[in-house]
Amino acid sequence: MLKVQEIREIIKLIDQSSIDEFVYETEGSKIKMKKHAQEVAVQQQPIQVVQAVPAQAQAAPAVQATAPAPAPQAPAKPAETPVENSQEGLHKIVSPMVGTFYQSPSPDADAYVKPGSKVTPDSIVCIVEAMKLFNEIEAEVSGEIVEILVKDGQLVEYGQPLFLVKAAGER
């Protein structure tokens, strides 16, 4: 499994090259990147073996296991560059990878942040688990958490907004 930093390096290399599509498979995981215009989209997902499936949902998982994963609708920017929501003047902290969102370091611990919490660029705001690796996600901006956009234990996509932050100095 590639580390987040290695994936980021691949993104930079693909972005600077003339390659339009890149696929990498190893040890049960698959990374697929496609360029759309001047941006790079990354999609990472584990290869799953479909086992016993309830009768009502039997057709859909079989198609998902054999068909290639659909490309993202619009490539999102990774968490290193918070996206400013011009409509509300809020920054979005987005997921840098596909995985499971966790608000706290363990089930019995308090959440890293709650609405109203103050954060700095190096504040850990959550964990995104991808293939048994727990990746701490930093705020990358100073300010106050306004809203948590996903639920604890929810699956998140690359580039999906996780938090809205009112940046320090804004009203």
N, C-alpha and C positions, 0 to 999 in steps of 0.2 A: 504494500500500500504506500502510495506517495504521501509525503508530508505536505501540509498546507503551503509551506514556503516553496517546495519543489513545484507544486501546481502553479503557484504565482509566477515562478520563473518560466515555466512552459508557456503560460499566458503571454508574458512579455515577449518571448521569442517568437511565438506564433503571430503576435500583433505586429512585430517588426519585419516579419517575413512576407513573402508573397503567397504563402500557403493559405488556401481557403478552408480546408477541413483537415482535422487531425484526430486520429483514434489510437488509443493506447490501452491494451488489455494485459493484465498480469494478475496472478494469484487470486482469481475470483472477482476482480473489480475491473471496471471499464471506464475510461475517461474519453469523452468525445467533445471536441471543440470545433465550432464552425464560426467563420467570420461573416458578419452581416455588415455591409458597407465598411466603415472604418473601425468597428468595434469587434471584440472577441467575446463569444459566449462559451461558457464551460458547462458541461453536464457530466456529472459523475454519479454512477449508481452501481451497487453491487449486483453481480449476476446471481439470480436466485433460482433455486430448484423448486418447482411447484410440486407440493405434495397433496395430501387430502384437502379438498376444497368443498365447502358446502354446495349443494346442488344449485341453489339460486344464483351463486356467483361463479359457477364453474367456467363459463365461457370467457369472461373478461380476463382472469389471471392467465389462462392459457395463451391468449393473444398477447398479453404483456410479456410473457416469458419468451416468446418466439419473435415478436416484432421488434424492430429497433425503436428505441425511445424517441418520442417526438422532440423536435428542436424547441427551445424556449421561444415564446411569442416575441419578446423584445429583450435583447440582452440588457442585463442590469449591471450597475457598477459595483465593484466589491467594496467591503467595509472600510478599506484604507482611505477611500475618498468619499466621505459622507455626502449624500445627495441632498441638496437644499430644495425643500418644497416651497417654491415661490408663492404658492397660493396662501400658505399659512405661515411662512417664514420659519419652518421647523426643519431640522436635519433628520434624516432617516439613518438609523444604524441597520445595515443589511447583512444577511447571512453570506459569508464568503464561501459556503459550500452547501451541498445537499447533506442533510442529516436530521437528527432529533434534537429539538430545542429543550434545554433545561434551565430553569431560573435559578437553581441553587447547586452547590457543589455535591450535595447528597440529599436523598429524600427527606431526612430529618433536620436538615439545616435551613436557615432562613434564606430567602431569595437574595441574590446579589443586589438588585435594585428594585424599587417600587416607584409608582408615579409620585413625583415630588422629590425623589432622591437626586442629590447633586453628584455629578460625575466629572472626571478629568479625562484627558485623552488616554491615559493608561489605566483607567478604572475598568475592571472586569465587570461586564454587565450580564453575561450568561455563558453557557457552555453549549456547543453544538457537537453532538456525538456522531462520528462517521466511522463505521466499521470498527467499533470497539475502541476508537481513539477519541478522547475527550478534549476538544479544542476550546480553550478559553477565548472569548470574544471581547475585545476592548472597545470602549466607547469611541475612541479616535477624535473626540470633540469635548470641549468643556461646556457644561450647562446643566440643565435640569430635565430629568425624564418626565415627559408629559403623558405618554401612553405606551403600554406594552401591547403590541399588535398580534401576538401569538400566545397560545396556551402552553403551559408546561407539559412536556411530553409530545408535543405536536411535531410532525414531520415538516421540515422546511426545505425550500428550494434554494439554489444558488441565486443570490441577488434579491431574495425576498425580504422586504422590510420587517424588522423585528421590533424596533423601538422608534418613537418620535421624541426628539430632544429639542428643547428650547435652548439654543446656544447662549452662552454667557454674553451679556452685553445687549441682547435683543429684548424687545418688550413683548 
